[in-house]
Amino acid sequence: MNIKRFLMLLINAFVLFVILFMLTRTLWTLLVFVMPVVSLFLPKEKSNG
């Protein structure tokens, strides 16, 4: 019984870790791709304004 509970906790922790890792990875890739676009669009908005 305790071993099963321990295995379930271990699997849940591993799944959570993988999900967090994937989320952070996607967030970093989004930042890397979005930052240049934002830097490109910001001066145009300032010049237009």
Backbone as a ProteinNet text record, in pm:
[ID]
protein_1_A
[PRIMARY]
MNIKRFLMLLINAFVLFVILFMLTRTLWTLLVFVMPVVSLFLPKEKSNG
[TERTIARY]
84.5	0	88	183.7	269.6	355.3	400.6	483.8	402.3	277.5	191.3	172.5	146.4	127	254.4	368.5	496.3	518	486.7	502.6	409.1	286.9	192.1	242.3	293.1	346.7	465.9	551	669.2	627.9	530.1	483.6	419.2	338.2	273.7	378.3	479.6	585.1	659.8	686.6	758.2	675.6	545	456.7	451.8	438.6	434.8	565.2	677.5	807.9	818.5	772.3	779	691.1	570.1	478	539.2	595.5	657.6	775.5	855.6	971.1	926.3	822.7	772.5	716.6	643.5	585.7	696	799	907.8	981.2	997.3	1066.1	986.7	855.5	772.7	773.5	772.3	774.1	904.2	1017.4	1146.2	1150.9	1101.2	1101.9	1011.4	896.4	805.3	873.9	943.9	1013.4	1119.1	1196	1303.6	1246.2	1130.2	1072.1	995.7	934.5	848	930	1037.6	1114.3	1162.1	1222.8	1264.7	1146.9	1033.1	915.4	868.1	864.9	821	917.9	1047.9	1146.9	1132.8	1089.4	1070.3	946.4	840.7	714.2	709.9	788	780.1	821.5	933.8	973.2	869.9	807.4	707	590.6	544.6	433.4	474.4	597.8	643.6	651.9	705	718.7	580.7	487.2	352.6	283.8	306.1	239.9	300.7
-120.2	0	125.2	130.5	248.7	261.5	147.1	151.3	205.8	161.8	211.7	362.7	409	553.3	628.8	573.9	639.4	646.5	536.4	535.6	637.5	646.6	743	885.7	914.1	1047.7	1075.7	975.2	993.1	1022.4	945.9	966.4	1104.7	1142.8	1274.7	1386	1373.2	1474.4	1481.1	1365.1	1362.3	1429.3	1399.4	1459.5	1610.7	1655.8	1799.8	1865.2	1799.1	1853.6	1866.3	1762.5	1765.3	1877.2	1891.7	1996.4	2134.4	2155.6	2284.2	2309.6	2204.5	2219.6	2259.8	2193	2225.2	2367.5	2406.9	2541.8	2646.6	2627.5	2725	2729.8	2611.8	2608.9	2686.5	2663.8	2735.9	2885.3	2920.8	3062.2	3127.2	3057.1	3113.8	3130.5	3029.1	3040.2	3154.5	3169.5	3279.3	3413.1	3426.1	3550.5	3578.8	3475.2	3494.7	3539.5	3483.2	3518.3	3649.9	3682.2	3800.6	3927.5	3918.7	4039.2	4115.3	4049.1	4124.5	4189.9	4120.2	4176.6	4300.5	4291.6	4406.2	4522.4	4494	4601.2	4662.9	4583.4	4637.7	4727.1	4686.2	4759.6	4882.1	4883	4993.6	5127.3	5136.7	5267.2	5320.7	5232.2	5277.9	5344.6	5282.4	5341	5476.8	5487.6	5614.6	5721.3	5685.7	5784.2	5826.5	5732.7	5766.7	5857.9	5828.8	5908	6045.3
0	0	0	92.2	98.8	-27.1	-79	-200	-316.9	-327	-435.8	-422.9	-301	-279.9	-316	-275.6	-305.6	-456.8	-526.5	-672.3	-736.7	-688.8	-744.4	-723.9	-602.4	-575.4	-666.2	-684.7	-768.5	-912.6	-963.2	-1101.3	-1115.1	-1016.6	-1022.5	-1021.7	-936.5	-929.2	-1062.5	-1122	-1249.9	-1359.5	-1362.3	-1463.1	-1445.1	-1319.9	-1293.3	-1337.4	-1307.3	-1345.4	-1497.4	-1569	-1715.9	-1770.6	-1714	-1761	-1736.9	-1617.6	-1587.1	-1680.1	-1705.4	-1793.8	-1934	-1984.7	-2118	-2121.8	-2016.3	-2012.2	-2012.6	-1928.4	-1922	-2055.7	-2119.4	-2247.5	-2351.8	-2356.6	-2453.6	-2422.8	-2292.9	-2255.8	-2301.6	-2282.1	-2323.2	-2474.6	-2548.4	-2694.5	-2738.6	-2671.5	-2705.3	-2680.3	-2566.3	-2535.7	-2641.4	-2678	-2776.1	-2910.2	-2947.7	-3078	-3072.1	-2956.5	-2947.5	-2924.5	-2847.2	-2813.3	-2937.4	-3037.9	-3157.7	-3229.1	-3236.3	-3303.3	-3228.1	-3094.4	-3013.7	-3033.1	-3033.1	-3050.8	-3189.8	-3287.7	-3422.4	-3428.8	-3357.3	-3368	-3276.7	-3167.9	-3072.2	-3134.4	-3206.1	-3262.6	-3361.5	-3440.1	-3536.1	-3463.1	-3353.9	-3278.8	-3222.4	-3172.3	-3115.5	-3224.9	-3342.2	-3449.1	-3499.3	-3507.5	-3553.1	-3452.2	-3322.3	-3219.5	-3213.8
[MASK]
+++++++++++++++++++++++++++++++++++++++++++++++++

